């Protein structure tokens, strides 16, 4: 009976050692997975951060371009208004002269 108990104790120790080894491997695998997951999360966070910075920069650049474009359009409209006012004044002066000439011709007739 002692022999059987001794063999069972030996077997229990072997099984306990195997169980500890399996648990240790499982723990190491879990730690490795967690570390890998953290690294992947950090890479993703870094990538997303860079993409957000690029998009913010692009939006800022586009806003600047739009402001410049609207400024140029506003300036063109102002210049066109000045030109049209000048042309209107010239045509008005020319029309007054012609009306004056017509009056002189009517008086002479």
Order of alpha helices (4+ residues) and beta strands (2+ residues): alpha
